[in-house]
């Protein structure tokens, strides 16, 4: 049985709003929450079983950079409530509270040590917990970064899912350069309810999934649609328009990759950046017959 995760909220918001900002999807929470609800609605209508809360960038370092630290908890609650409302209107579904990487995406050297990261993630998870069905740690790029997330998010007793991002040129490695296999002891210790490969090229994810398949934990995948992660996309304030979208990753092509992931044993499959409702509709048709 395949469970369909939604697609990339942030890039879908950029496409619909017609602009990218340094605040990423947090900007829509402040300026246009109805747009977020519309994206959730469209992913559910396309066949998604899981709504990922628009909270990837609701992190203390991001909030502090824009003088919004005092609004962090309120924005987290708002984002969770929007996803829950969409789920309720759909009549079914799971709400997963996104927890993004502290420091910056794909830059594990900028993350705090695991013990400090755990304190931050614990605070965020406690705010999410009354509303979400699970916590989803996303785009963890090193073993230590994953450890901090798992330590922190586990405090609420809610299921914890973790997404690991792998090197686009070698899917057997995390973006830190560490072997993907090195996360096995961590998963055995913290026992997340699911582990994903996320926000990497689908080809790299196809390389890495057979390694996850050996780790005795439910696993899945959701890839991005970027040509590459450029070196100048590296600090808070960098906008996603620095990244180039692939033109070859059509819904049909993406679903071809996803079918191979399912053959590997992946049971939760969706999309990350640049994967929209049309892609999710094709995944649902192929993998669930809906």
C-alpha positions in Angstrom: 0.0 0.0 0.0 1.5 3.3 -1.1 0.8 6.5 0.8 1.0 9.7 -1.3 2.8 12.6 0.2 2.1 16.1 -1.2 4.5 18.1 -3.3 6.7 21.2 -2.8 4.7 23.9 -1.0 7.4 26.6 -1.2 8.0 26.5 -5.0 4.3 26.2 -5.6 3.8 29.4 -3.6 6.5 31.2 -5.6 4.9 30.1 -8.9 1.5 31.3 -7.9 2.7 34.5 -6.2 5.0 35.3 -9.1 7.9 36.2 -6.9 10.6 34.7 -4.6 11.6 36.3 -1.3 14.3 35.8 1.2 11.7 34.8 3.8 10.6 31.9 1.5 7.2 30.4 2.3 7.0 32.3 5.6 6.1 35.4 3.5 2.9 33.8 2.4 1.9 33.1 6.1 2.0 36.8 6.7 0.8 38.2 3.4 -1.5 35.6 1.9 -2.5 32.6 4.1 -5.4 31.8 1.7 -2.8 31.0 -1.0 -1.3 28.3 1.3 -4.7 26.8 1.9 -5.3 26.7 -1.8 -2.1 24.8 -2.4 -3.0 22.3 0.3 -6.4 21.9 -1.2 -5.0 21.3 -4.6 -2.6 18.6 -3.4 -5.4 16.8 -1.6 -7.5 17.1 -4.7 -4.7 15.6 -6.7 -4.7 12.5 -4.5 -2.2 13.3 -1.7 -2.8 11.5 1.6 -0.4 13.8 3.6 -0.3 17.5 4.0 3.1 18.9 4.9 2.7 22.0 7.1 4.2 25.2 5.6 6.7 25.5 8.4 10.0 24.4 6.9 11.5 27.8 7.4 9.8 28.6 10.8 13.1 28.4 12.6 14.7 30.7 15.2 17.6 31.8 13.0 15.3 32.6 10.1 12.9 34.5 12.3 15.6 36.4 14.0 17.0 37.5 10.6 13.7 39.2 9.8 12.9 40.5 13.3 10.0 38.0 13.7 11.3 35.9 16.5 8.5 37.0 18.8 6.0 35.8 16.2 7.6 32.4 15.7 5.1 30.3 17.8 2.1 32.1 16.4 3.2 31.6 12.8 3.9 27.9 13.6 0.4 27.5 15.0 -1.1 29.4 12.0 0.7 27.1 9.5 -0.4 24.0 11.3 -4.0 25.2 11.5 -4.1 25.9 7.8 -3.0 22.4 7.0 -5.5 20.9 9.5 -8.3 22.9 8.0 -7.5 21.6 4.5 -7.3 18.0 5.8 -10.7 18.4 7.5 -12.2 19.8 4.4 -10.8 16.9 2.4 -12.5 14.5 4.9 -9.3 12.5 5.6 -5.5 12.8 5.6 -2.5 13.1 7.7 -0.9 16.4 8.8 2.9 16.3 9.0 4.6 19.2 10.8 7.7 20.2 8.8 10.9 21.0 10.7 13.6 22.3 8.3 17.4 22.4 8.8 18.8 25.0 11.2 21.6 27.0 9.6 20.6 26.7 5.9 19.4 24.0 3.5 22.2 21.7 2.2 24.8 23.4 4.6 25.2 21.0 7.5 28.4 22.8 8.6 26.3 25.8 9.5 24.0 23.8 11.8 24.5 23.8 15.6 25.8 20.7 17.3 23.2 18.0 17.9 22.6 18.8 21.6 21.9 22.4 20.9 19.8 21.6 17.8 17.8 19.1 19.8 16.8 21.9 22.3 15.5 24.0 19.4 13.7 21.2 17.7 12.1 20.2 20.9 10.6 23.7 21.4 9.3 23.7 17.9 7.8 20.2 18.1 6.0 21.1 21.3 4.3 24.0 19.5 3.3 21.7 16.6 2.2 18.7 18.7 -1.4 19.7 19.6 -2.2 20.1 15.9 -0.1 17.7 13.8 -0.2 13.9 13.4 3.5 13.6 13.0 6.7 15.6 12.9 8.6 15.6 9.6 12.3 16.6 9.9 13.3 17.6 6.4 16.5 17.9 4.4 18.9 16.7 7.1 22.3 16.7 5.4 24.6 15.0 7.9 24.5 12.4 10.6 24.9 14.9 13.4 22.2 17.1 11.9 19.8 14.1 11.7 20.7 13.2 15.3 19.8 16.7 16.6 16.5 16.6 14.8 15.6 13.1 16.1 16.6 13.9 19.7 14.5 17.0 19.7 11.4 16.0 17.8 11.0 12.8 19.9 10.0 14.7 23.1 6.3 15.0 22.2 5.5 11.3 21.7 4.2 12.0 18.2 5.5 9.8 15.3 8.7 11.3 13.9 9.6 11.1 10.3 13.0 12.1 8.9 14.1 13.2 5.5 17.7 12.9 4.5 19.2 14.8 1.5 21.8 13.0 -0.5 24.5 14.2 -2.9 23.1 14.9 -6.3 26.1 13.2 -8.0 26.3 10.2 -5.6 23.1 9.2 -3.9 25.0 6.8 -1.6 26.3 9.8 0.3 24.7 12.5 2.4 25.4 16.1 1.3 28.0 16.2 4.1 30.0 13.6 2.3 29.3 10.9 4.9 28.0 7.6 3.7 24.2 7.2 3.8 24.8 3.9 5.5 26.3 5.8 8.4 22.7 6.8 9.6 21.8 3.2 10.3 22.9 3.2 14.0 21.0 6.5 14.5 17.8 5.1 13.1 18.2 2.0 15.2 18.6 4.1 18.3 15.8 6.6 17.8 13.4 4.4 15.8 11.7 7.1 13.6 8.3 6.0 12.2 9.6 6.6 8.7 12.8 7.7 6.9 12.9 9.4 3.5 15.4 10.6 1.0 14.3 14.1 0.0 15.2 17.3 -1.8 17.7 15.7 -4.1 17.6 14.7 -7.7 15.4 11.7 -8.4 18.3 9.9 -10.0 20.3 10.3 -6.8 17.4 9.1 -4.7 17.2 6.0 -6.8 20.8 5.3 -5.9 20.3 5.7 -2.2 17.0 3.9 -1.6 18.4 0.4 -1.8 20.6 1.4 1.2 17.6 2.6 3.2 15.8 -0.7 2.3 18.4 -2.6 4.4 17.7 -0.5 7.6 14.5 -2.2 8.8 12.4 1.0 9.0 9.5 2.1 6.7 11.0 4.4 4.0 10.0 6.6 1.2 11.1 9.4 -1.1 10.3 12.8 -2.4 12.7 14.4 -4.9 13.2 18.0 -6.1 13.1 19.3 -9.7 16.2 21.5 -9.7 19.1 21.1 -12.1 21.6 21.6 -9.3 22.1 23.3 -6.0 24.3 26.3 -6.8 27.2 27.4 -4.5 25.7 30.9 -4.1 22.5 29.4 -2.6 24.1 29.1 0.8 22.9 31.7 3.4 19.7 33.0 5.0 18.3 35.6 2.7 19.3 33.7 -0.5 16.2 33.4 -2.7 15.1 30.3 -4.6 15.3 32.1 -7.9 19.1 31.3 -7.7 18.1 27.8 -8.6 17.1 26.5 -12.0 14.2 24.3 -12.6 14.6 21.2 -14.8 12.5 21.2 -18.0 12.5 17.4 -18.4 10.9 16.4 -15.1 7.3 16.1 -16.3 4.6 14.4 -14.3 5.1 11.3 -16.4 8.9 11.3 -16.0 8.7 11.9 -12.3 6.2 9.1 -11.9 8.5 6.7 -13.8 11.1 7.4 -11.1 8.5 6.9 -8.3 7.4 3.6 -9.7 11.0 2.4 -9.4 11.2 3.7 -5.8 8.1 1.6 -5.0 9.7 -1.5 -6.5 12.6 -0.9 -4.1 10.1 -1.0 -1.2 9.3 2.7 -0.6 5.8 3.0 0.8 5.5 6.8 1.2 6.1 8.8 -2.0 5.6 12.4 -2.9 7.5 15.4 -4.2 9.7 18.2 -3.0 10.6 21.6 -4.6 9.2 22.0 -8.1 6.9 19.0 -7.8 3.4 20.3 -8.1 -0.2 19.0 -8.0 0.0 17.7 -11.6 2.9 15.5 -10.6 1.1 14.3 -7.5 -2.0 13.5 -9.6 0.1 11.3 -11.8 1.7 9.6 -8.8 -1.7 8.9 -7.4 -3.0 7.5 -10.6 0.0 5.2 -11.1 0.7 4.1 -7.6 -2.9 4.0 -6.2 -5.0 3.7 -9.3 -6.9 6.9 -8.4 
